[in-house]
Structure formats: C-alpha cells, structure tokens
Amino acid sequence: HVQLVESGGGSVETGGSVKLSCAATGHTYDRYCMGWFRQVPGKEREGVAAIYPSGNSADYVAFAEGRFTISRDNGKNQLFLQMNSLEPEDTAVYTCAAVVNNCGHFALENPGVFEYWGQGTQVTVS
C-alpha cells in the first residue's frame, strides 16, 4: 500500500512553468510504476505521463510530449511533473497514481490499472 499527496499547483501565466510534486509513503515505493493524470469538470480523467520504477524510462501522451517531464527521486519517495509552455487548455486537477508492473502507454490510456491515487492539485493557466 502506498499513500500519495500532491503539491505545487496554483495559478500560472500562459507560457509559464510549474513543477508538481507527489510525496509517497508506504512499502516498496521504488517498485511502483508512477503516473500523472489530469481532469477537468465534466470530462473524464486523462493520462499525462508515466515513469518506470527505475526512473530510466517514461511515456507521455501527445499533448505532454516535449513540454512536460516526469521524474522521480526514489531516495526521497517523490514523484515530479515539470510542466513548461503551459496553455489555458492545461488547466485541470493533476493527480499522481501508483501501480505495480503496469507502466507504459497502455497504463496512460487505461487509468483503471492504477491502484493508488492522490487527492490532486489544481493548476490554473491564464
């Protein structure tokens, strides 16, 4: 079991940057695949990025490719999402998630494979 708490959200100007953090507590965090998802009112949750347990590989959905970077610090049990060149369309609640052995694009396209979720942090771009 792992508990996840996001932070770092807020208001940012169009074209600006923000770095989200996800603090994890629990057993064997470094064995989990980790992902970032986002959701706006009235729409379904969509994947953003996922990273393998080692941190050496990551996957991104099309809108995040080249703008967002997912990373992790296993020594500190933290997950990050660096978001650059932000657009108003990026406004959403961003949530981190964890699962064992389900990294990759498939996981981003199927949020149901993730077992644990944080509460989310709001990012507003204007």
Disulfide bonds with the S-S distance in Angstrom:
Cys22-Cys96 2.06
Cys33-Cys103 2.09
